[in-house]
Structure formats: C-alpha cells, structure tokens
Amino acid sequence: MVHRPNSTKTKLENELSCKIYPEDGGFNTLFVESTSIGFWQDAITGEDQLRQRVAFALSEILVVSNAGGDELTDIPAAVARFQDILIEHAFGNYRELIEAVTYSPAMGTYLTYLGNQKGDEQTGRMPDENYAREILQLFTLGLVELNPDGSEKRDSNDQAIELYTNKDITGLARVFTGLVLDESGAEQAAQEEYALPMVGDPELHSTKAKSFLGYTIAAGTDVNQSITLALDHIFSHPNVGPFVVKQLIQRLVTSNPSPGYVARAVESFDSGSYVLPDGTKVGASQRGDLTATIAAIIFDKEARNEKTARSGKLREPILRFTQWARAFEVKNITPEYQEPLWDTRSANALNQHPYRSSSVFNFFRPGYSAPGTLISQNQLVAPEFQITNASSIPGYINFMTYYIFGYQQDVDVADLQADYDAENIPLDARQAVYSFLADYEYELTLADDPKALLAHLNLLLSADQLTEHTVNKITQILETLPMEEPQDSLIRVQWAILLVMTSADYLIQK
C-alpha cells in the first residue's frame, strides 16, 4: 500500500492505534515499539514485497535510528512516518526522496538540524553542520570523485580526489537552518507534528549567501528555496549515480559487483529508463528514477546468470527471519504479541533491528572487509560480516530455534496477561498462543523421506544452492531422529529447516 504524503496519520497509527494506545491516553512499552511492529507486519505480510525490500535497503543508506532513547524513541510517529517515506518513494525518484527525507522530522531530530539556528557573530554560534556533512558523505556523493562504474578517480599522482572541504560543509549548513515542526498542521496530539514535513521559520534561517561545491545561493534566499536549490545542485553531481547504485546492488544482490555491473545500473539511474527482457520500457526517463534503477539491478546478467567466486553476499539476519515467516506461510503475524521481536539488536538475537542501528553509518559499512581473512586478502568486501561474530552466530541459531520449533506458543497466558496489565498494554494474552504459528503442513507430507524434504527446502530457502556435501550431512542427521511417535514428523521437519537456515551454503546468498 502506498500512503499519501500529506496524510497526518501515519500508516502505523492507522493500523495499530486500536491496539497500542491505552484507553486513558497513557504511555506503554508497546506504543514505543510500534515502529518495530509495523516493520515486521509489512516485511512479512506485505503484498508489495519488492517495494518493501527496496525500502529496507534504502533505510540502510538513508539512516535514521530510534536506538538512542530520545524523541525518536518516545514519539514513534516520527520513525513511522520515515518508514512510510521510504516505502512511498522506493520506486520513485531519488531526488524527490532526498527532499522528503530532508523535511522529515525523524531525520531532523536524528541529525540535529530540527530547529537549527542561523549563526550569530556576536555569540560565536554557528549553524549545526551535521546534516550538511552526512547528506554529502553518506546520502549522495561520498568523499571522493567516482567513475560511472563506481571506481575512484585518480589525479596525476594516483591519489583519490576529494570532493569538498570543511568550508563547503560550513556553507551548506546555512541551507539547513530554520526548519521546525509544523505545529499548525497537527490535529490533536503533539506527536502528530512528527508525522508532518518540517516547515521553514524565517527568524531562524540564515539570510547569508551559501557557497558549497562551486555553487552559491544568493543572500536573502528563503529556507524552502535554499533547500530546493541546494538539493538540485547536489543531485546534479555525477557521483550520485555510482555512489547510490553500488550500495543498492550490495543490499539487494551481491557485495562485490563488477565495474561493468555498476556502470550498467548507473546508466539506467542517469537515463531514468530500462528495457525489460520482454521489451517493456520502465522508468519515467528522468535522472534518478528508482524503478528503472532497481529493474536494471535485478535483471542484470550478473544477478541472474551463473555465479562466480566473487558473487554473493551474506544474508542479513533480519532478512533470514522474514524469509522463514514468508516461506512457510506463518499464520497470525502479530508482532505485538512477540516481545522478542520488539528489539532484536542483541547478539543473543539477530544482532540487528530495523531502524535501530547504533549510528548513522548503519549496522555495517559498504566497504567493510574483515581483517586477516581470505576476503580481505582477495581485496573483496563483505559488509554484513561486520555484525557477525562469536556471539551473534549462536545467538542467531537460538533465535531461529525459538521460532522454528514454535516455542513462542508455549506461553503462560496468565503471567503474560499480568505483565500486560502491569504495563498498561491493552492486549489479550490469550491471542499470544496463536501468534506466529507455523504448521509446516506441506513439509510434514515429506517427513518420511529426508532426501525429498531436503530437496524441497533447498529450493524453497536457498534456490538450490546447498552443496551435495551439505545435503548429505543434513540428511544423515535427520535419519538419526526417531520416527515412532506422532510428533516425530514435526520434529524432523523443524530440525531440517533449522539445519538448512544455519548452514553456510544458505547464509551466503548467491
């Protein structure tokens, strides 16, 4: 579902308000975690799965996090609306997306330019430079000049060419002064201000000339026009395509795309169009068109053809869990009843939680390569390995065991209801018994034949990428399990799923 940008109510508020808001208007933990609840529902049950997947990829480039325990934690409408922005613009234009992000109270709060004031020469106050720095470094250009294939340009001394200096940041920071919450547009609760785009306050906005990246916005230009001119100039830079596109390829397909792969996708980003294999043209023929860009990424020959030693990526823990829920058509996707899903940041869980990275640099950096590994020795990168360690590996296994084996159904309803009542959470604990229910109906018909069961799971979960060695090892384990009691078939199926989803062949998406 695409939500109207001018809607005061966010999607999460519309869908969950009857569950998460106490009747007396009070405050509870479930309210704070409503953004997490909405993410899991969209990611697992949404019919627009590619849109949801692209939105998640964008959330790891245009990072906002409510991990800090500040306004973004206490006022979930801000991040809820930010989620909607990424979903709405996932197949739109990157220039329009950057503008929506710039006016987002979630980003304004996270990167500290909400209420940013113009400089004061008498007191020495300077405009906050946080967003000016990150919109260049992380959201659009990077740090150095790039070729269309994503490789770094070099000067006559074979050195990378830096794009800007701190003087550029200082000039650009003046652009992002004077943005405040739209109090006039909020209907009732104060939190609704965080679901509306920020507006300009002339008293706070710098009227000085704003010079950056070889361009000057004239003195006296108001806040909205300054932002439009600044974003237009930034977006016109040739770095935007390769910088953004390469990261989208990393998030969606492979960690180490070839220069040719990047260049082909960048061509579609720059032209705003792509011709599908059946001859259909997609895209609005405007630079930055994400429909054309995503089509170019997922239909490229490197994404579809035989894989090489360089291809592939480590599956993100969040995506492994959502795949399990979708692959086995798990019933009653009600994360409000699943406290383990309210925060999966711990290494004992997924070591990753949507919209809750520890910094604006995301959970992992696109250029990360684990020191002392064959990956680094071969000058390759593997970003997701930055959140993979001796604690997170068993943590993931235990987390998946809990859900695959249905332990979430073994809940003490009376104790849970008492917890709900104590925390002012308006939920009926009896419904928790049916939450995230996996019956594995089809898989149970194959339980007597481990080879057939593994063949099915291999195709369903890993696109037939399990090696013969892995299949044989898992089959041997399954054959040791007894098949004497009625529940033994279910246990064998559950073990088969767990062994596949924790195997190295599965974890590396090819």
DRENBA-184678 format. One record per residue (C-alpha): residue number from 0; z, x, y. Coordinates in steps of 0.25 Angstrom, whole numbers, m for minus. Last residue first. Example, Ala and Ser with C-alpha at 12.3 -4.5 7.8 and 13.67 -1.06 7.14 Angstrom:
# residues 2
atom seq: 1&up: 29&east: 55&north: m4
atom seq: 0&up: 31&east: 49&north: m18
END
This chain:
# residues 510
atom seq: 509&up: m18&east: 97&north: m66
atom seq: 508&up: m3&east: 93&north: m63
atom seq: 507&up: 7&east: 103&north: m68
atom seq: 506&up: 19&east: 95&north: m72
atom seq: 505&up: 12&east: 89&north: m84
atom seq: 504&up: 8&east: 102&north: m90
atom seq: 503&up: 22&east: 108&north: m87
atom seq: 502&up: 28&east: 97&north: m95
atom seq: 501&up: 39&east: 88&north: m89
atom seq: 500&up: 31&east: 76&north: m88
atom seq: 499&up: 26&east: 77&north: m102
atom seq: 498&up: 39&east: 79&north: m108
atom seq: 497&up: 45&east: 68&north: m101
atom seq: 496&up: 34&east: 58&north: m105
atom seq: 495&up: 35&east: 62&north: m119
atom seq: 494&up: 50&east: 61&north: m119
atom seq: 493&up: 49&east: 47&north: m114
atom seq: 492&up: 39&east: 43&north: m124
atom seq: 491&up: 48&east: 49&north: m135
atom seq: 490&up: 60&east: 41&north: m130
atom seq: 489&up: 52&east: 28&north: m130
atom seq: 488&up: 48&east: 30&north: m144
atom seq: 487&up: 62&east: 33&north: m148
atom seq: 486&up: 68&east: 21&north: m142
atom seq: 485&up: 65&east: 12&north: m155
atom seq: 484&up: 72&east: 23&north: m164
atom seq: 483&up: 65&east: 32&north: m174
atom seq: 482&up: 55&east: 40&north: m166
atom seq: 481&up: 63&east: 53&north: m165
atom seq: 480&up: 58&east: 64&north: m155
atom seq: 479&up: 53&east: 77&north: m162
atom seq: 478&up: 38&east: 72&north: m160
atom seq: 477&up: 40&east: 71&north: m145
atom seq: 476&up: 44&east: 86&north: m144
atom seq: 475&up: 31&east: 90&north: m152
atom seq: 474&up: 22&east: 81&north: m144
atom seq: 473&up: 28&east: 88&north: m131
atom seq: 472&up: 25&east: 101&north: m136
atom seq: 471&up: 11&east: 97&north: m141
atom seq: 470&up: 7&east: 91&north: m128
atom seq: 469&up: 12&east: 103&north: m120
atom seq: 468&up: 4&east: 113&north: m129
atom seq: 467&up: m9&east: 104&north: m128
atom seq: 466&up: m8&east: 104&north: m113
atom seq: 465&up: m4&east: 92&north: m105
atom seq: 464&up: m15&east: 90&north: m95
atom seq: 463&up: m20&east: 76&north: m100
atom seq: 462&up: m18&east: 69&north: m86
atom seq: 461&up: m3&east: 73&north: m85
atom seq: 460&up: 4&east: 60&north: m86
atom seq: 459&up: m5&east: 50&north: m92
atom seq: 458&up: m14&east: 59&north: m100
atom seq: 457&up: m3&east: 68&north: m106
atom seq: 456&up: 6&east: 55&north: m108
atom seq: 455&up: m5&east: 49&north: m117
atom seq: 454&up: m8&east: 61&north: m125
atom seq: 453&up: 7&east: 63&north: m126
atom seq: 452&up: 9&east: 49&north: m132
atom seq: 451&up: m3&east: 51&north: m141
atom seq: 450&up: 3&east: 64&north: m146
atom seq: 449&up: 17&east: 58&north: m148
atom seq: 448&up: 12&east: 47&north: m156
atom seq: 447&up: 24&east: 37&north: m159
atom seq: 446&up: 27&east: 36&north: m144
atom seq: 445&up: 13&east: 31&north: m141
atom seq: 444&up: 16&east: 16&north: m139
atom seq: 443&up: 28&east: 20&north: m131
atom seq: 442&up: 19&east: 27&north: m121
atom seq: 441&up: 13&east: 13&north: m118
atom seq: 440&up: 26&east: 6&north: m114
atom seq: 439&up: 32&east: 18&north: m107
atom seq: 438&up: 44&east: 9&north: m103
atom seq: 437&up: 47&east: 16&north: m89
atom seq: 436&up: 57&east: 8&north: m80
atom seq: 435&up: 58&east: 14&north: m66
atom seq: 434&up: 69&east: 4&north: m63
atom seq: 433&up: 73&east: m7&north: m73
atom seq: 432&up: 87&east: m3&north: m75
atom seq: 431&up: 88&east: m1&north: m59
atom seq: 430&up: 86&east: m16&north: m58
atom seq: 429&up: 100&east: m19&north: m62
atom seq: 428&up: 105&east: m11&north: m50
atom seq: 427&up: 101&east: m22&north: m40
atom seq: 426&up: 99&east: m15&north: m27
atom seq: 425&up: 104&east: m17&north: m13
atom seq: 424&up: 110&east: m3&north: m11
atom seq: 423&up: 123&east: m3&north: m3
atom seq: 422&up: 128&east: 10&north: m9
atom seq: 421&up: 139&east: 4&north: m16
atom seq: 420&up: 131&east: m8&north: m21
atom seq: 419&up: 120&east: 1&north: m26
atom seq: 418&up: 130&east: 10&north: m33
atom seq: 417&up: 137&east: m2&north: m39
atom seq: 416&up: 124&east: m7&north: m44
atom seq: 415&up: 121&east: 7&north: m51
atom seq: 414&up: 134&east: 6&north: m58
atom seq: 413&up: 132&east: m8&north: m63
atom seq: 412&up: 118&east: m5&north: m67
atom seq: 411&up: 121&east: 8&north: m75
atom seq: 410&up: 107&east: 14&north: m76
atom seq: 409&up: 100&east: 18&north: m89
atom seq: 408&up: 86&east: 13&north: m83
atom seq: 407&up: 85&east: 26&north: m75
atom seq: 406&up: 86&east: 33&north: m89
atom seq: 405&up: 72&east: 29&north: m92
atom seq: 404&up: 67&east: 41&north: m100
atom seq: 403&up: 56&east: 44&north: m90
atom seq: 402&up: 65&east: 42&north: m78
atom seq: 401&up: 77&east: 51&north: m82
atom seq: 400&up: 68&east: 61&north: m89
atom seq: 399&up: 60&east: 63&north: m77
atom seq: 398&up: 72&east: 67&north: m68
atom seq: 397&up: 77&east: 76&north: m79
atom seq: 396&up: 64&east: 83&north: m80
atom seq: 395&up: 62&east: 84&north: m65
atom seq: 394&up: 76&east: 90&north: m64
atom seq: 393&up: 73&east: 100&north: m76
atom seq: 392&up: 62&east: 105&north: m67
atom seq: 391&up: 68&east: 104&north: m54
atom seq: 390&up: 80&east: 113&north: m57
atom seq: 389&up: 72&east: 125&north: m62
atom seq: 388&up: 62&east: 124&north: m51
atom seq: 387&up: 50&east: 116&north: m46
atom seq: 386&up: 51&east: 111&north: m31
atom seq: 385&up: 42&east: 123&north: m26
atom seq: 384&up: 34&east: 121&north: m39
atom seq: 383&up: 27&east: 109&north: m32
atom seq: 382&up: 19&east: 119&north: m23
atom seq: 381&up: 12&east: 127&north: m33
atom seq: 380&up: 3&east: 137&north: m27
atom seq: 379&up: m6&east: 148&north: m32
atom seq: 378&up: m8&east: 162&north: m29
atom seq: 377&up: m9&east: 166&north: m44
atom seq: 376&up: 4&east: 174&north: m43
atom seq: 375&up: 11&east: 162&north: m36
atom seq: 374&up: 7&east: 152&north: m48
atom seq: 373&up: 11&east: 162&north: m58
atom seq: 372&up: 25&east: 162&north: m53
atom seq: 371&up: 33&east: 172&north: m45
atom seq: 370&up: 35&east: 164&north: m33
atom seq: 369&up: 32&east: 149&north: m34
atom seq: 368&up: 20&east: 145&north: m25
atom seq: 367&up: 21&east: 136&north: m14
atom seq: 366&up: 9&east: 134&north: m5
atom seq: 365&up: 10&east: 119&north: m4
atom seq: 364&up: 25&east: 119&north: 0
atom seq: 363&up: 35&east: 111&north: m9
atom seq: 362&up: 44&east: 99&north: m7
atom seq: 361&up: 38&east: 97&north: 7
atom seq: 360&up: 38&east: 107&north: 19
atom seq: 359&up: 44&east: 97&north: 28
atom seq: 358&up: 57&east: 100&north: 21
atom seq: 357&up: 66&east: 96&north: 9
atom seq: 356&up: 56&east: 86&north: 4
atom seq: 355&up: 60&east: 71&north: 3
atom seq: 354&up: 48&east: 62&north: 5
atom seq: 353&up: 47&east: 60&north: m10
atom seq: 352&up: 57&east: 68&north: m18
atom seq: 351&up: 56&east: 81&north: m25
atom seq: 350&up: 65&east: 89&north: m34
atom seq: 349&up: 62&east: 79&north: m44
atom seq: 348&up: 76&east: 76&north: m50
atom seq: 347&up: 86&east: 87&north: m53
atom seq: 346&up: 79&east: 96&north: m42
atom seq: 345&up: 84&east: 85&north: m32
atom seq: 344&up: 74&east: 78&north: m23
atom seq: 343&up: 73&east: 66&north: m31
atom seq: 342&up: 80&east: 57&north: m21
atom seq: 341&up: 79&east: 41&north: m23
atom seq: 340&up: 72&east: 43&north: m36
atom seq: 339&up: 85&east: 46&north: m44
atom seq: 338&up: 91&east: 33&north: m38
atom seq: 337&up: 81&east: 24&north: m45
atom seq: 336&up: 84&east: 10&north: m42
atom seq: 335&up: 77&east: 11&north: m28
atom seq: 334&up: 66&east: 18&north: m36
atom seq: 333&up: 61&east: 4&north: m41
atom seq: 332&up: 48&east: 7&north: m49
atom seq: 331&up: 50&east: m5&north: m59
atom seq: 330&up: 42&east: 0&north: m70
atom seq: 329&up: 36&east: 13&north: m74
atom seq: 328&up: 21&east: 13&north: m76
atom seq: 327&up: 22&east: 25&north: m85
atom seq: 326&up: 12&east: 34&north: m77
atom seq: 325&up: 18&east: 28&north: m64
atom seq: 324&up: 32&east: 32&north: m66
atom seq: 323&up: 29&east: 45&north: m72
atom seq: 322&up: 19&east: 49&north: m61
atom seq: 321&up: 30&east: 45&north: m51
atom seq: 320&up: 39&east: 56&north: m57
atom seq: 319&up: 29&east: 67&north: m58
atom seq: 318&up: 24&east: 64&north: m44
atom seq: 317&up: 38&east: 66&north: m38
atom seq: 316&up: 40&east: 79&north: m46
atom seq: 315&up: 27&east: 85&north: m40
atom seq: 314&up: 17&east: 89&north: m51
atom seq: 313&up: 14&east: 104&north: m51
atom seq: 312&up: 0&east: 106&north: m47
atom seq: 311&up: m14&east: 108&north: m53
atom seq: 310&up: m25&east: 118&north: m52
atom seq: 309&up: m25&east: 133&north: m52
atom seq: 308&up: m26&east: 135&north: m67
atom seq: 307&up: m38&east: 126&north: m67
atom seq: 306&up: m40&east: 111&north: m69
atom seq: 305&up: m53&east: 104&north: m74
atom seq: 304&up: m58&east: 94&north: m64
atom seq: 303&up: m52&east: 83&north: m55
atom seq: 302&up: m44&east: 89&north: m44
atom seq: 301&up: m52&east: 102&north: m43
atom seq: 300&up: m65&east: 93&north: m43
atom seq: 299&up: m60&east: 86&north: m31
atom seq: 298&up: m57&east: 71&north: m32
atom seq: 297&up: m42&east: 71&north: m29
atom seq: 296&up: m43&east: 80&north: m17
atom seq: 295&up: m56&east: 74&north: m11
atom seq: 294&up: m51&east: 60&north: m13
atom seq: 293&up: m38&east: 64&north: m6
atom seq: 292&up: m46&east: 70&north: 6
atom seq: 291&up: m55&east: 58&north: 8
atom seq: 290&up: m43&east: 48&north: 8
atom seq: 289&up: m36&east: 58&north: 17
atom seq: 288&up: m46&east: 57&north: 28
atom seq: 287&up: m42&east: 69&north: 37
atom seq: 286&up: m55&east: 70&north: 44
atom seq: 285&up: m62&east: 57&north: 45
atom seq: 284&up: m73&east: 52&north: 36
atom seq: 283&up: m65&east: 40&north: 32
atom seq: 282&up: m63&east: 44&north: 18
atom seq: 281&up: m70&east: 41&north: 4
atom seq: 280&up: m84&east: 41&north: 0
atom seq: 279&up: m88&east: 35&north: m13
atom seq: 278&up: m97&east: 43&north: m21
atom seq: 277&up: m91&east: 41&north: m35
atom seq: 276&up: m85&east: 55&north: m35
atom seq: 275&up: m78&east: 52&north: m21
atom seq: 274&up: m84&east: 57&north: m8
atom seq: 273&up: m74&east: 62&north: 2
atom seq: 272&up: m72&east: 59&north: 17
atom seq: 271&up: m64&east: 63&north: 28
atom seq: 270&up: m72&east: 75&north: 32
atom seq: 269&up: m61&east: 85&north: 34
atom seq: 268&up: m52&east: 79&north: 23
atom seq: 267&up: m64&east: 79&north: 14
atom seq: 266&up: m68&east: 93&north: 17
atom seq: 265&up: m53&east: 97&north: 15
atom seq: 264&up: m54&east: 91&north: 0
atom seq: 263&up: m66&east: 100&north: m3
atom seq: 262&up: m59&east: 112&north: 4
atom seq: 261&up: m46&east: 111&north: m4
atom seq: 260&up: m54&east: 110&north: m17
atom seq: 259&up: m62&east: 122&north: m13
atom seq: 258&up: m50&east: 130&north: m9
atom seq: 257&up: m44&east: 128&north: m23
atom seq: 256&up: m33&east: 118&north: m25
atom seq: 255&up: m20&east: 125&north: m29
atom seq: 254&up: m8&east: 115&north: m30
atom seq: 253&up: m17&east: 104&north: m36
atom seq: 252&up: m20&east: 89&north: m35
atom seq: 251&up: m12&east: 80&north: m26
atom seq: 250&up: m2&east: 88&north: m18
atom seq: 249&up: m10&east: 101&north: m18
atom seq: 248&up: m22&east: 94&north: m14
atom seq: 247&up: m15&east: 87&north: m3
atom seq: 246&up: m10&east: 101&north: 1
atom seq: 245&up: m24&east: 106&north: 2
atom seq: 244&up: m28&east: 94&north: 10
atom seq: 243&up: m18&east: 96&north: 21
atom seq: 242&up: m20&east: 110&north: 25
atom seq: 241&up: m35&east: 110&north: 21
atom seq: 240&up: m38&east: 98&north: 30
atom seq: 239&up: m28&east: 101&north: 42
atom seq: 238&up: m33&east: 115&north: 44
atom seq: 237&up: m46&east: 111&north: 51
atom seq: 236&up: m38&east: 107&north: 63
atom seq: 235&up: m42&east: 93&north: 69
atom seq: 234&up: m29&east: 87&north: 63
atom seq: 233&up: m20&east: 96&north: 73
atom seq: 232&up: m29&east: 92&north: 85
atom seq: 231&up: m29&east: 77&north: 81
atom seq: 230&up: m14&east: 78&north: 79
atom seq: 229&up: m11&east: 84&north: 92
atom seq: 228&up: m20&east: 74&north: 100
atom seq: 227&up: m13&east: 62&north: 93
atom seq: 226&up: 1&east: 67&north: 95
atom seq: 225&up: m2&east: 70&north: 110
atom seq: 224&up: m8&east: 56&north: 112
atom seq: 223&up: 5&east: 50&north: 106
atom seq: 222&up: 14&east: 59&north: 114
atom seq: 221&up: 8&east: 58&north: 127
atom seq: 220&up: m1&east: 68&north: 133
atom seq: 219&up: 5&east: 73&north: 147
atom seq: 218&up: 1&east: 88&north: 145
atom seq: 217&up: m13&east: 89&north: 137
atom seq: 216&up: m13&east: 92&north: 122
atom seq: 215&up: m18&east: 106&north: 120
atom seq: 214&up: m25&east: 112&north: 108
atom seq: 213&up: m26&east: 126&north: 102
atom seq: 212&up: m17&east: 122&north: 91
atom seq: 211&up: m6&east: 118&north: 100
atom seq: 210&up: m4&east: 114&north: 115
atom seq: 209&up: 4&east: 102&north: 120
atom seq: 208&up: 4&east: 100&north: 135
atom seq: 207&up: 17&east: 95&north: 140
atom seq: 206&up: 20&east: 80&north: 140
atom seq: 205&up: 31&east: 81&north: 129
atom seq: 204&up: 35&east: 68&north: 123
atom seq: 203&up: 49&east: 63&north: 124
atom seq: 202&up: 48&east: 54&north: 136
atom seq: 201&up: 35&east: 49&north: 131
atom seq: 200&up: 41&east: 44&north: 118
atom seq: 199&up: 30&east: 42&north: 108
atom seq: 198&up: 31&east: 33&north: 96
atom seq: 197&up: 35&east: 36&north: 81
atom seq: 196&up: 28&east: 28&north: 70
atom seq: 195&up: 36&east: 17&north: 64
atom seq: 194&up: 45&east: 17&north: 51
atom seq: 193&up: 55&east: 26&north: 58
atom seq: 192&up: 58&east: 15&north: 69
atom seq: 191&up: 60&east: 5&north: 57
atom seq: 190&up: 73&east: 13&north: 54
atom seq: 189&up: 80&east: 7&north: 67
atom seq: 188&up: 80&east: m7&north: 60
atom seq: 187&up: 73&east: m18&north: 67
atom seq: 186&up: 59&east: m18&north: 71
atom seq: 185&up: 55&east: m4&north: 75
atom seq: 184&up: 43&east: m3&north: 85
atom seq: 183&up: 51&east: m1&north: 97
atom seq: 182&up: 59&east: 10&north: 91
atom seq: 181&up: 47&east: 18&north: 88
atom seq: 180&up: 53&east: 32&north: 85
atom seq: 179&up: 50&east: 44&north: 94
atom seq: 178&up: 39&east: 54&north: 96
atom seq: 177&up: 40&east: 61&north: 110
atom seq: 176&up: 37&east: 75&north: 106
atom seq: 175&up: 27&east: 78&north: 95
atom seq: 174&up: 16&east: 84&north: 104
atom seq: 173&up: 25&east: 94&north: 110
atom seq: 172&up: 27&east: 100&north: 96
atom seq: 171&up: 12&east: 104&north: 97
atom seq: 170&up: 14&east: 114&north: 108
atom seq: 169&up: 26&east: 120&north: 101
atom seq: 168&up: 19&east: 121&north: 88
atom seq: 167&up: 7&east: 127&north: 94
atom seq: 166&up: 16&east: 138&north: 101
atom seq: 165&up: 22&east: 140&north: 87
atom seq: 164&up: 9&east: 146&north: 83
atom seq: 163&up: m3&east: 139&north: 76
atom seq: 162&up: m13&east: 140&north: 65
atom seq: 161&up: m10&east: 154&north: 59
atom seq: 160&up: m22&east: 161&north: 53
atom seq: 159&up: m19&east: 168&north: 40
atom seq: 158&up: m22&east: 183&north: 39
atom seq: 157&up: m34&east: 190&north: 34
atom seq: 156&up: m34&east: 199&north: 46
atom seq: 155&up: m47&east: 193&north: 51
atom seq: 154&up: m40&east: 179&north: 50
atom seq: 153&up: m38&east: 171&north: 37
atom seq: 152&up: m40&east: 156&north: 35
atom seq: 151&up: m30&east: 151&north: 24
atom seq: 150&up: m36&east: 143&north: 12
atom seq: 149&up: m36&east: 128&north: 12
atom seq: 148&up: m51&east: 126&north: 9
atom seq: 147&up: m54&east: 122&north: 23
atom seq: 146&up: m49&east: 135&north: 28
atom seq: 145&up: m35&east: 136&north: 33
atom seq: 144&up: m28&east: 141&north: 46
atom seq: 143&up: m13&east: 144&north: 45
atom seq: 142&up: 0&east: 136&north: 46
atom seq: 141&up: m3&east: 122&north: 40
atom seq: 140&up: m12&east: 113&north: 47
atom seq: 139&up: m9&east: 98&north: 45
atom seq: 138&up: 5&east: 93&north: 40
atom seq: 137&up: 13&east: 106&north: 37
atom seq: 136&up: 11&east: 117&north: 48
atom seq: 135&up: 5&east: 108&north: 59
atom seq: 134&up: 12&east: 95&north: 57
atom seq: 133&up: 24&east: 104&north: 54
atom seq: 132&up: 25&east: 112&north: 67
atom seq: 131&up: 23&east: 101&north: 77
atom seq: 130&up: 33&east: 92&north: 68
atom seq: 129&up: 44&east: 102&north: 70
atom seq: 128&up: 41&east: 107&north: 84
atom seq: 127&up: 52&east: 99&north: 91
atom seq: 126&up: 49&east: 99&north: 106
atom seq: 125&up: 57&east: 110&north: 114
atom seq: 124&up: 70&east: 108&north: 122
atom seq: 123&up: 72&east: 120&north: 131
atom seq: 122&up: 82&east: 112&north: 140
atom seq: 121&up: 74&east: 113&north: 153
atom seq: 120&up: 60&east: 115&north: 146
atom seq: 119&up: 62&east: 101&north: 139
atom seq: 118&up: 52&east: 99&north: 127
atom seq: 117&up: 47&east: 86&north: 123
atom seq: 116&up: 56&east: 78&north: 113
atom seq: 115&up: 54&east: 75&north: 99
atom seq: 114&up: 60&east: 61&north: 96
atom seq: 113&up: 55&east: 62&north: 82
atom seq: 112&up: 50&east: 76&north: 81
atom seq: 111&up: 60&east: 81&north: 70
atom seq: 110&up: 51&east: 84&north: 58
atom seq: 109&up: 57&east: 74&north: 49
atom seq: 108&up: 60&east: 63&north: 60
atom seq: 107&up: 46&east: 63&north: 66
atom seq: 106&up: 40&east: 64&north: 52
atom seq: 105&up: 48&east: 51&north: 48
atom seq: 104&up: 46&east: 45&north: 61
atom seq: 103&up: 31&east: 46&north: 58
atom seq: 102&up: 22&east: 48&north: 71
atom seq: 101&up: 17&east: 61&north: 66
atom seq: 100&up: 15&east: 56&north: 51
atom seq: 99&up: 6&east: 45&north: 57
atom seq: 98&up: m2&east: 55&north: 65
atom seq: 97&up: m3&east: 65&north: 53
atom seq: 96&up: m8&east: 53&north: 44
atom seq: 95&up: m18&east: 49&north: 54
atom seq: 94&up: m24&east: 64&north: 54
atom seq: 93&up: m23&east: 64&north: 39
atom seq: 92&up: m32&east: 51&north: 38
atom seq: 91&up: m29&east: 40&north: 28
atom seq: 90&up: m28&east: 40&north: 13
atom seq: 89&up: m13&east: 44&north: 13
atom seq: 88&up: m11&east: 38&north: 27
atom seq: 87&up: m4&east: 25&north: 22
atom seq: 86&up: 4&east: 32&north: 12
atom seq: 85&up: 8&east: 44&north: 21
atom seq: 84&up: 13&east: 34&north: 32
atom seq: 83&up: 20&east: 25&north: 22
atom seq: 82&up: 28&east: 37&north: 17
atom seq: 81&up: 32&east: 40&north: 32
atom seq: 80&up: 36&east: 26&north: 34
atom seq: 79&up: 46&east: 27&north: 22
atom seq: 78&up: 50&east: 41&north: 28
atom seq: 77&up: 54&east: 34&north: 41
atom seq: 76&up: 59&east: 21&north: 35
atom seq: 75&up: 69&east: 29&north: 27
atom seq: 74&up: 79&east: 30&north: 39
atom seq: 73&up: 91&east: 37&north: 34
atom seq: 72&up: 84&east: 48&north: 26
atom seq: 71&up: 73&east: 50&north: 37
atom seq: 70&up: 84&east: 50&north: 47
atom seq: 69&up: 91&east: 62&north: 41
atom seq: 68&up: 95&east: 65&north: 26
atom seq: 67&up: 85&east: 76&north: 25
atom seq: 66&up: 77&east: 72&north: 13
atom seq: 65&up: 69&east: 62&north: 21
atom seq: 64&up: 57&east: 71&north: 21
atom seq: 63&up: 44&east: 70&north: 28
atom seq: 62&up: 32&east: 79&north: 24
atom seq: 61&up: 18&east: 78&north: 28
atom seq: 60&up: 13&east: 87&north: 17
atom seq: 59&up: 21&east: 82&north: 5
atom seq: 58&up: 21&east: 67&north: 10
atom seq: 57&up: 6&east: 69&north: 10
atom seq: 56&up: 6&east: 71&north: m5
atom seq: 55&up: 15&east: 58&north: m6
atom seq: 54&up: 5&east: 50&north: 2
atom seq: 53&up: m6&east: 56&north: m7
atom seq: 52&up: 1&east: 51&north: m20
atom seq: 51&up: 4&east: 37&north: m13
atom seq: 50&up: m11&east: 35&north: m9
atom seq: 49&up: m15&east: 40&north: m23
atom seq: 48&up: m6&east: 30&north: m29
atom seq: 47&up: m10&east: 17&north: m22
atom seq: 46&up: m4&east: 8&north: m32
atom seq: 45&up: 10&east: 12&north: m28
atom seq: 44&up: 20&east: 11&north: m39
atom seq: 43&up: 25&east: 25&north: m42
atom seq: 42&up: 23&east: 32&north: m28
atom seq: 41&up: 25&east: 20&north: m20
atom seq: 40&up: 38&east: 16&north: m27
atom seq: 39&up: 43&east: 30&north: m27
atom seq: 38&up: 40&east: 32&north: m13
atom seq: 37&up: 47&east: 19&north: m8
atom seq: 36&up: 60&east: 22&north: m16
atom seq: 35&up: 60&east: 36&north: m9
atom seq: 34&up: 58&east: 30&north: 4
atom seq: 33&up: 69&east: 20&north: 1
atom seq: 32&up: 80&east: 31&north: m2
atom seq: 31&up: 88&east: 29&north: 11
atom seq: 30&up: 88&east: 14&north: 9
atom seq: 29&up: 92&east: 16&north: m5
atom seq: 28&up: 104&east: 24&north: 0
atom seq: 27&up: 110&east: 13&north: 8
atom seq: 26&up: 111&east: 8&north: 22
atom seq: 25&up: 116&east: m5&north: 27
atom seq: 24&up: 107&east: m17&north: 32
atom seq: 23&up: 117&east: m27&north: 26
atom seq: 22&up: 107&east: m31&north: 16
atom seq: 21&up: 105&east: m17&north: 11
atom seq: 20&up: 91&east: m11&north: 13
atom seq: 19&up: 85&east: m5&north: 1
atom seq: 18&up: 80&east: m16&north: m8
atom seq: 17&up: 74&east: m27&north: 1
atom seq: 16&up: 69&east: m16&north: 10
atom seq: 15&up: 61&east: m9&north: m1
atom seq: 14&up: 47&east: m13&north: 1
atom seq: 13&up: 46&east: m16&north: 16
atom seq: 12&up: 55&east: m4&north: 19
atom seq: 11&up: 47&east: 5&north: 10
atom seq: 10&up: 34&east: 1&north: 16
atom seq: 9&up: 39&east: 4&north: 30
atom seq: 8&up: 41&east: m8&north: 40
atom seq: 7&up: 36&east: m6&north: 54
atom seq: 6&up: 22&east: m7&north: 49
atom seq: 5&up: 12&east: 0&north: 59
atom seq: 4&up: 7&east: 10&north: 48
atom seq: 3&up: 3&east: m2&north: 39
atom seq: 2&up: 6&east: 1&north: 25
atom seq: 1&up: m3&east: 5&north: 14
atom seq: 0&up: 0&east: 0&north: 0
END
